């Protein structure tokens, strides 16, 4: 986005793409120098640098990025297929809207069947 619009700020991290939320390492991209200076000033005030173990693990993750993303995509596909099968087995209990992109799906629990479903568990 930062490439397309002068005032845009793009943010990314290793947390979501690599499944490494404990690292808390990320970056911003913008062409707006004033915004960049302001954000850099806040960063210097709040956390001058990330801890060394996180930095080392972050570098290792970036070095294995293709492998990590491939593994995570395999997990996402397998989990989606499992959820699809589960919902197909219980159409009277669950209705779902599969994600068009990403990993978030909406599952709707249909209350009239809830008691019977609980008993079957």
Secondary structure, DSSP 8 states (H G I E B T S, - for coil): -TTT-TT-EEEEEHHHHTT-GGG--EEEEES-HHHHHHHHHHHHHH-SS--HHHHHHHHHHHHTHHHHHHHHHHHHHHHHHHHHHHHHHTTTTEEEE--SSSS--EEEE-GGGHHHHHHH-
